């Protein structure tokens, strides 16, 4: 242990646990029941950092993480990408033909949607808060979980059931203060509801020679039809201060989400 505490979703059987170990193999890892709880633990000082999934190559963005980053005074300090195979797991002696109920996190269910529709068309798929919870609920031969690895007393019934075999998830390390290093930055902002407003804001990235790697809208949550925009961009190791100053003129509710590198 090095005195660092990192909050994460679930227990040692989850992909988020594996990502946290990749960020800091010597840190004390503390599991929480939901993504928001783990991120909130970092904000309140229970842990030094939190690790959370933010985007999957098949299931898309993890909206709980995006919403927490916008709402809470926290920053992305690093990112990493993991290959995330998904396995069908049940108790010893269970067979696929006998499974009637399958539990997992919504992202894992989405990543295996085609498999579930063809292989288990008559089974009930139930979304839970984490794959760790799914493993806890899987207590008999007619129940199964989709997860990274079996818990004690459980076995893999069918392996690598994800629809796309290079299925990958991007995880972020979140802390209370921003880093001043890294080749990538993230921001979130809102634009006025008038023609061309979003185009004007986005044109600033090109004007500064910055490559946007992702843009996504999310509901503002105050009223229907009002949105905020999350943007990731490559900053080339340079400070984003000039861009942020100009962006603040064209956008409201601008929040800088951090500058960071990718842990390979």
N, C-alpha and C positions, 0 to 999 in steps of 0.2 A: 504494500500500500504506500502511496506517496502523499497522502493527506487530501487528495482531490476526491470529491464526491460527485457522481454523475447520475442524474435521474433518467429513467428510461421506461418504456411501456412494457408491462408484463413481467416475465421471469427469465431465467437463463435459457429457456427453450425458444425464445422469440428471435426474430431477425434483428430487432432493435437492440437486443443484448449483444448480438454479434457485432453490430455497428459500433456500439459503445466501446467494446473491447478493442476495436480497430482504432478508434480515436485515442484511447489511453488504456493500455493493457494493465497498468498498475493501479488505476483508480478504484475506489470503492463504488460499486454500482448498486443503485437503490431502485427497485421496481415499483411502479405505480399502476393502478387499474386502467387509467385512460391516458391518452396523449396529453390532454389539457392539464391533468393533474401533475404529470411529470414536468411539463413546461412551467406551470405555476410554482412548483417546488423550487425551481431555479430562480424565479423572480423573487420569491419570499426568503431566499437564502438558506433553505433547508439543504440544498445541494449547490455546488459551484456552477454546474452546467446541467443542461438537459440534452438528450439525443432524441430526435423525432424523425419519422419518415416524412418526406415532403412531396415526393413525386415517384410514380412507378411507370415503367415503360409501357405497360399494358393498361393499368387501371387509372392512369392519369394522376392529377394532383391530389394530395391528402388535404382536404379542405379544413379539417380541424387544426392542422398545423398552420396553414396560411392565416386562418382567422385569429389564432392565438398570437402570431407574430404581429399582426396588425393592431390587436387590442392591447397587448402588454408591452411595457418598456424594456424590450429585450432585443438582442442582435444575433445574427448568424455569424459565427466565428470560424467555422470550417465546414466542409462537406465531404462526403465519401459516397461511393456507389458500390453496392453489393449485388452480386448475382443471388437471386432469391428463389431457389427451387421450393416447390410446395409438395407436401406428401399427404396422402390420406392415411390417417392414424386411428387405431382403435385398440381395444384390449386384446390380449393374447388369445388366439383361437378364433377371432372374428374373421368373416369372409365378406368380400364386397357384395355378394348377392344378398346378404342378410341385413345390410345397412339401410335404415329407414330415415335417419335424421343426421344431418351434417352441420357442424358448428364451425364458425371461423370469423375472423375480422372481415368487415366489408371489402377491404382491399384484396384480401386473399381470395374471397369468394369471386370477386370480379376477375381476378387473374386466372381463375379456373372455370369461368362461366361456360365455355364450350364443352369442357369435359363433363361438368355437372349436368348439362342439358342432354347430352347423349348417353352418358354412362349411368346417370342417376335421375332419369326423367321423373320418376315417381317418388323420389325421396324429398324430404323437406330440408331446405337449406336455411339456416338461422344465423343471422349476423349478431355477433357479440363484441364486446369492447376490445378484446385482444385474442391472439391465438393461445395465449396462456389460459385465459378463461375457457376457451374452446376445449383445451386438453382436460381441464377440470370437469367440464360437463360430460365429457365422453366417458361414461362409466359402465357401459354394457355393450354386448356384441352387435346390437342393432343401432348403435350410435357411433359416430366418427367425428374427427376433427381434421381440419386442414391446417398444417403447421410446418415449422422448419424441422423439428426433430421430436421423437417420442419422449414423453416423460417416463419415469420409472414404472415398469409393469405394462407399458404400452408397446405396440409394434407398428411398423409401416405396413399397411395393407396393400397400397399401390403407390409407387414412387414417382416423383417428378410429373405431377399431374397438371402443372401449369400449361396453359394453352400455347404459349410461346416459350421455347426452350432457353432463349437468352434473356428471360424475364429478369429485370433489374430494378432496384429501388435506390433512389437517392436519399441519403440521410443527412441531417444538418446538426451541428453542435451549436447550442444556443446558450448565450450568457448575458450577464447584466451590463457589460460594457463592450463597445465596438473594438474590433481589431484595426490597426492601421497598416496591415499587410495583406497581400493577396491580389490575384489577377481577376477576380470576379466580384461583382456587387449586386445587391438587390434593393429595390425600392417599391413602395406602394403609394398610389396617389389617386385623386379624383380630378376630373376635368369639368368645366362648365357645360351645361346642357345646351350647346349651340353647334351649328354646322362647322366642322373643321377643327374643333377644339382638341380632340384627341390626336388628330394628325399633326397639329402644331407642336404638341408636347412630344410626340414620338420623333418628330423630325430633328429634335435637338440631339438625339443620340447619334444620328448620322452626321450631323454638323460637327460633332466633336470626334468623329472617327471611331465611334464605339459600336461594337457589334452586340445587338440584342440576341440573347440565346433563348429567351422565353418571354411571352406576354400572356397574361390570363386575367379575365375579369371575374370579379366576385361580387355578390350583392352587397350594397352598402348596409342593408338591414334596417334602414330608417324608413324606407318607402319603396314600393314596387317601381321598377324601372330605373333605379339609381344604382350605379356601380362604381367600384374602385378597381384599379388596374395594378396588378403585380408585374414587375419587369425585372428580369435578370439580364445582366450585361457584362461583357468583358471589358475591364478597365485598363488592361495592359500594364498592371502594376503601378498605375498612376493614381493620384488622389482624385476622387470624383467631385471635389468641392465646387469647381466651376460649373459643371453640369448641374449639380443640385441647386445652385444659386439661380441659374436660368430656368430650371424646371419649376422652381417655386413661383415664378412669375406666371407661368401658364397653367399650373395645377394647384389645387387646394388639397388640404389634408395630407401633404407630402410627408412620408415617413421613410427615413433611411434605415434599411434593414441590415446593413453590414457589408463589410468587405472581407473576402476570405479566399483561401486556397482549398484545393481538393487533396485529401489524404488518399494516396494510392494504396 
